[in-house]
C-alpha cells in the first residue's frame, strides 16, 4: 500500500456533519474495503471563505482509484489526491481540542 494525502475542501457545515462522515468512512473502510484502504489520520480545516470545515486526510491505499471508490461509497468529497513520496517527522503531532 502507498500513502496518500486527500484534500477535501468545504465538505461540511458543522462538526456534527463531519462526525457523521467520519463514521461512514470508518464503516466503509473497515467493513467493506479493508484490503484496499486504511485511514491513518485527518486534520480538520477551518475554511476561511464560508466558515465550513474541510479536511486533509492521510490514508494508505492500494491505489488512487480505491480512494475514489471509498469516497463515493462513504459519500465524501475529494478535491485532490496526492501520493506521498516520503515523510519527515520532526516532532509528534500536538494534542489539540476536537472540533
N, C-alpha and C positions, 0 to 999 in steps of 0.2 A: 504494500500500500504506500501511496505517496501522501504528503501533507499538502493541504490547500488552505488558502485564505478565501473566504466567501464574504463579499461586501453586500449588505442588504440595507439600502438607504430608505428612510421614511416608511418602514414597513408596518409600524404600529403606532397607535394613538396614545396608548397608556401602558403602564407596567402590567396591568391585568391582561391586556391583549397579548403582550409579549410572553407572559407566563403560559397562556393557553397555547401559543405557538410552540413554546419550548416543550410542552407536554406532548403535542402532536409529533414533533420532531423526534423526541425520545422514543415514543411508541413505534414509529415507522422504522427508525434506525435500529432499535434493539430487537424488535419482534419480526420485522419484515425484510430487513436488508443488512443483517448483522455481519454477513460475509463481505459486504461491499462498502460499508461506511461506518465511521466511528467518530462521534463528536468529542472533541478534546476540551474546548473552552470557547466562550464568546465574550466579547467586550460590547457593552451597550453604549450607543452613541446618542447624545442629546443633539438632535437635528436643529441647527440654528434658524432655518427658514420658517418652520411652522410649529416648532415645539414638539414634534413627534419623536419617535425613537427609531433608531436604526441599529444594526449590529455589524461587527466584524467577527466572523466565526472561524475557528481553526478546526479543521476536520482532517481525518485520514480517510482516504477512499481509494478504491481500485481504479477509478477514472473520473474525469470531469463529467462524463455522461451520467455516471451513477450519482454524482452530487446533484445534477439537474433532476434526475428521476426522483431522488429523495425529496427535493424541494417541491416538486409537483405533487407527490403523494401526500406530503405534510402541509400543503398549501402555504408555502413560504416563498417570499420574493427572492430573486437572485439578480443582482445588478452586475456583478463581476466575479469571476473565479480566477485565482492566480495560484500556480503551483509554487510551493516554497522550495528554494534551492538549498537553503541551509539555515541554521539557527545560531544566533549569538546571544547567550544568556549572561547578562551582566549581574543581575540580582533577581530574586524571585518576584513574582507579581505582588504589588502591595495589596493589603487587605482593605477593601472599601465597603461602604454601605451599599446594599442592594437598591435597585430602582423600584 
